[in-house]
Amino acid sequence: MKNKTLATWLALAGGPLGLHRFYLRGWGDWLGWLLPLPSLLGLYGILRAQQFGLDDRWSWLLIPLLGFSAAGCALTAIVYGLMLPARWNNTFNPGQDTDADAGATGWLTVAGVVMSLLLGTIVLTSALAFSFQRYFEYRVEGAPKAMQGAPVTAAASAKRPQA
């Protein structure tokens, strides 16, 4: 029988590695095998940032993948934790009684949902802030280069003082 509390905590703690998917669907779950890819790419982005600095474009493109993966798994933990016991047992424990204890919501399940809300919000906000900051810094750094080759318009030349 698949326990809802254990699945909630696996999604929160080991979600970016796909542990909750392997627990619920087995080793043949292809999404469980794909889930570590964005996490590992994000970790590679962190290593690149440590090695080359935060100005490395690949690092600031890859690092948010880890955050988005972790935030998505936190959302999955919330969905698992808030699922009704009858629906949980029908989905993950077919053939069992809909009121089986494996789908019950206890204090540990509620604590998992609260931690998922807390950590998921922090991780998602951090990933978005990092992404937007790097994007706008990239755009601002490119603006002077774009302005140097800008054609002079009639309105701009009319504002210039004549010598």
C-alpha positions as CSV (number, residue, x, y, z in Angstrom):
1,M,0.0,0.0,0.0
2,K,1.3,3.4,-1.0
3,N,1.3,5.8,2.0
4,K,0.3,9.4,1.3
5,T,2.5,10.9,4.1
6,L,5.6,9.1,2.8
7,A,4.8,10.2,-0.8
8,T,4.4,13.8,0.4
9,W,7.8,13.9,2.1
10,L,9.5,12.0,-0.8
11,A,8.1,14.6,-3.2
12,L,9.5,17.4,-1.0
13,A,12.8,16.0,0.0
14,G,13.7,13.8,-3.0
15,G,11.4,15.2,-5.6
16,P,14.1,16.6,-7.9
17,L,15.5,13.1,-8.1
18,G,12.2,11.5,-8.9
19,L,12.0,9.5,-5.7
20,H,8.2,10.1,-5.2
21,R,7.5,8.9,-8.7
22,F,9.5,5.7,-8.3
23,Y,7.8,5.1,-5.0
24,L,4.3,5.5,-6.5
25,R,4.7,4.2,-10.0
26,G,7.8,1.9,-9.9
27,W,11.2,1.9,-11.6
28,G,9.5,1.9,-15.1
29,D,8.2,5.4,-14.8
30,W,9.9,7.4,-17.6
31,L,9.0,10.8,-16.0
32,G,10.7,9.6,-12.9
33,W,13.9,9.0,-14.9
34,L,13.6,12.4,-16.7
35,L,13.0,14.5,-13.6
36,P,16.6,14.5,-12.4
37,L,17.7,16.1,-15.7
38,P,16.7,19.7,-15.0
39,S,18.0,19.2,-11.4
40,L,21.4,18.0,-12.6
41,L,21.6,20.8,-15.2
42,G,20.9,23.3,-12.5
43,L,23.6,21.9,-10.3
44,Y,26.0,22.1,-13.3
45,G,25.0,25.7,-13.6
46,I,25.9,26.3,-10.0
47,L,29.3,24.7,-10.6
48,R,29.9,26.9,-13.7
49,A,29.0,30.0,-11.7
50,Q,31.5,29.0,-9.0
51,Q,34.2,28.4,-11.6
52,F,33.5,31.2,-14.1
53,G,31.5,33.7,-12.0
54,L,27.9,34.8,-12.3
55,D,28.6,36.6,-15.6
56,D,28.7,33.2,-17.4
57,R,25.6,33.1,-19.5
58,W,25.3,29.3,-19.3
59,S,25.2,29.4,-15.6
60,W,22.5,31.9,-15.3
61,L,20.4,30.0,-17.8
62,L,20.9,26.6,-16.1
63,I,20.7,27.6,-12.4
64,P,16.9,28.4,-12.4
65,L,16.2,24.9,-13.7
66,L,17.1,23.5,-10.3
67,G,14.8,26.0,-8.6
68,F,11.9,25.3,-11.0
69,S,12.3,21.6,-10.6
70,A,12.3,21.8,-6.8
71,A,9.3,24.2,-6.8
72,G,7.4,21.8,-9.1
73,C,8.1,18.9,-6.7
74,A,7.0,21.0,-3.7
75,L,3.7,21.7,-5.6
76,T,3.4,17.9,-6.2
77,A,3.9,17.3,-2.4
78,I,1.1,19.8,-1.7
79,V,-1.2,18.0,-4.1
80,Y,-0.4,14.7,-2.6
81,G,-0.8,15.9,0.9
82,L,-4.2,17.5,0.3
83,M,-5.6,14.7,-1.7
84,L,-8.7,13.1,-0.2
85,P,-8.1,9.7,1.3
86,A,-10.7,8.0,-0.9
87,R,-9.2,9.5,-4.1
88,W,-5.6,8.6,-2.9
89,N,-6.6,5.0,-2.3
90,N,-8.5,4.7,-5.6
91,T,-5.5,6.2,-7.5
92,F,-2.5,4.7,-5.8
93,N,-4.0,1.7,-3.9
94,P,-6.5,0.2,-6.3
95,G,-8.5,-2.7,-5.1
96,Q,-8.1,-1.6,-1.4
97,D,-10.8,-0.1,0.8
98,T,-11.3,3.6,0.1
99,D,-11.0,4.3,3.8
100,A,-7.6,2.5,4.2
101,D,-5.1,4.0,6.6
102,A,-2.5,4.5,3.8
103,G,-4.5,7.5,2.4
104,A,-5.2,9.1,5.8
105,T,-4.1,12.6,6.5
106,G,-2.2,12.9,9.8
107,W,0.0,15.5,11.4
108,L,3.1,14.4,9.5
109,T,1.2,14.9,6.2
110,V,0.1,18.4,7.3
111,A,3.7,19.2,8.3
112,G,4.9,18.0,4.9
113,V,2.3,20.3,3.2
114,V,3.4,23.3,5.3
115,M,7.1,22.7,4.6
116,S,6.3,22.3,0.9
117,L,4.5,25.6,0.9
118,L,7.4,27.3,2.7
119,L,10.3,25.8,0.8
120,G,8.5,25.8,-2.6
121,T,7.7,29.5,-2.3
122,I,11.2,30.4,-1.3
123,V,12.8,28.4,-4.1
124,L,10.4,29.6,-6.8
125,T,10.8,33.2,-5.8
126,S,14.5,32.9,-5.7
127,A,14.7,31.2,-9.1
128,L,12.5,33.9,-10.6
129,A,14.4,36.8,-9.0
130,F,17.7,35.3,-10.1
131,S,16.4,34.8,-13.7
132,F,15.0,38.3,-14.0
133,Q,18.0,39.9,-12.5
134,R,20.4,38.2,-14.9
135,Y,18.2,38.8,-17.9
136,F,17.8,42.5,-17.2
137,E,21.6,42.9,-16.5
138,Y,22.2,41.2,-19.8
139,R,19.8,43.6,-21.6
140,V,21.4,46.6,-19.9
141,E,24.9,45.6,-20.8
142,G,23.9,45.1,-24.4
143,A,22.0,48.4,-24.6
144,P,25.1,50.7,-25.0
145,K,26.5,48.5,-27.8
146,A,23.1,48.7,-29.6
147,M,23.0,52.4,-29.2
148,Q,26.5,53.0,-30.7
149,G,25.4,51.8,-34.1
150,A,21.9,53.4,-34.0
151,P,21.1,55.5,-37.0
152,V,20.5,59.2,-36.4
153,T,16.9,60.2,-36.9
154,A,15.7,63.6,-38.1
155,A,14.3,64.4,-34.7
156,A,17.6,63.6,-33.0
157,S,19.6,65.7,-35.4
158,A,17.3,68.7,-35.0
159,K,18.0,68.7,-31.2
160,R,21.7,68.8,-31.8
161,P,23.2,72.3,-31.4
162,Q,24.7,73.7,-34.7
163,A,28.3,74.7,-34.6
